[in-house]
């Protein structure tokens, strides 16, 4: 089983009900996002290509959450399998900041130095071979999904929980 980057949007109220045990973990399919390995490949490429360190930090924070978020109550098999770090949380203010910054990214400029060769692009991103060979399209698709996901969370004042499954 491959490890993939997971995101969930939850309201602060739902988070508190989870914390107290009065509700079970079930954010609903519309509030979940699985970006596979793509976002990690994007981060790896940004580091290798010398992208703005603020961009790398933004992407890292978007996938890693904040270390001080208290979500130990989600450290169970329904959310987290114990193979990697426990889930992390981004509060609504952080989510709004990340959403604005992600929205300001220019994917074309960010990926301008990505090799045209699918094999070279996959290698620099640390991705395995893609069935259609369109590495750029794969990265843009998942960056767009992450931008939209964070944008919706920001609009609705939601928290984002991140973890690897």
Buried (B, 14 or more C-beta within 10 A) or exposed (E): EEEBBBBBBBBEEBBEBBBEEEBEBEBEEEBEBEBBBBBBBBBBBBBEBEBEEEBBEBBBBBBBBBEEBEBEBBEEEEBBEEEEEBBBBBBBEBBBBBBEBBEEBEBEEBBEEBBEEBEEBBBBBEBEEBEEEEBBEBBBBBBEBBBBBBBBBBEEBBBBBBBBB
